[in-house]
Amino acid sequence: MKEKFFDLEIVTPLQILYHEKVKHVRLPGTEGYLGILAGHAPLVTTLKIGEIKVDLEKETKYFATSGGIAEVLPFSTTILVETAEEASQIDLKRALASRKRAKEQIKSKLNEIDRQQAQESLKKAENRLSIAKHLKNNVEDLDENEQH
């Protein structure tokens, strides 16, 4: 009988953020999203800013990541990321403030390196807001208040 679950570990430089038996994980690979199931062929891949979707037996969890690498083995996957936040842990006001600050920096006269950093900050902030929408209906309300 084929195993349905595999070990998933999400690791940041500061902690093991998440460790659980899961059915499926979807990762934001640099060449596109990829899905992992138990028994997957071994691989190592780089990850970009995006959403990590984790399917458990009866629920789904979402994480915002700033990128990293993933090692996939038939019955375990380890994700090494600089940062990751579970959707329920995302501070919406901080993410909105980060997005606003990044947009202002992009509009100002920055050198190319600073502009690229501001664009990267904007991508991270927008990703965090996108992930938070999975759980929090008030993202749109906060978003509208930011524009006034």
C-alpha positions, -999 to 999 in steps of 0.1 A, spaced: 0 0 0 14 34 -10 21 58 18 -2 89 17 17 112 40 52 125 43 72 146 68 73 183 60 97 207 78 99 244 72 131 258 87 142 295 91 176 306 104 160 311 138 137 281 142 119 250 129 88 269 120 67 239 111 70 201 113 41 178 104 29 148 84 12 162 53 -6 149 22 6 175 -2 27 207 -4 28 232 -32 60 253 -34 69 285 -53 98 272 -74 118 297 -94 106 281 -126 69 279 -114 49 262 -87 55 225 -80 34 200 -61 49 173 -39 32 141 -28 45 111 -8 69 91 -29 81 120 -50 114 116 -68 143 132 -50 152 167 -60 166 200 -47 151 232 -60 153 270 -54 122 289 -42 111 324 -49 88 348 -30 54 332 -29 29 309 -12 36 275 4 4 256 5 3 226 29 -26 201 27 -31 181 58 -58 154 62 -86 178 71 -73 213 67 -50 235 45 -23 259 58 -7 287 39 27 303 45 42 334 29 79 329 21 106 352 8 123 323 -10 149 297 -2 156 261 -12 137 228 -8 151 193 -6 125 167 -16 130 130 -7 104 102 -12 90 105 24 102 139 36 106 174 24 127 201 40 122 237 31 150 261 41 139 297 39 151 331 51 116 340 63 82 323 64 50 332 81 19 311 86 -12 331 73 -27 335 108 5 350 121 8 378 94 5 413 109 -17 430 84 -10 466 95 27 460 93 24 444 58 3 473 46 29 498 60 57 478 43 39 479 10 32 517 13 68 524 22 81 503 -7 58 520 -32 70 554 -19 106 544 -23 101 532 -58 85 565 -68 114 585 -53 147 590 -72 166 560 -61 198 545 -76 193 511 -94 203 490 -64 180 508 -40 151 506 -65 156 468 -69 156 464 -31 124 485 -29 108 464 -56 118 432 -37 103 447 -5 71 454 -24 69 418 -37 73 405 -2 47 428 13 22 420 -14 28 383 -10 22 385 27 -11 404 21 -21 378 -5 -15 349 19 -33 366 48 -64 368 26 -69 331 30 -79 336 66 -87 372 71 -116 389 54 -107 423 68 -76 426 45 -98 445 19 -111 468 46 -76 476 58 -64 480 22 -92 506 15 -84 525 46 -47 527 36 -57 545 3 -77 572 21 
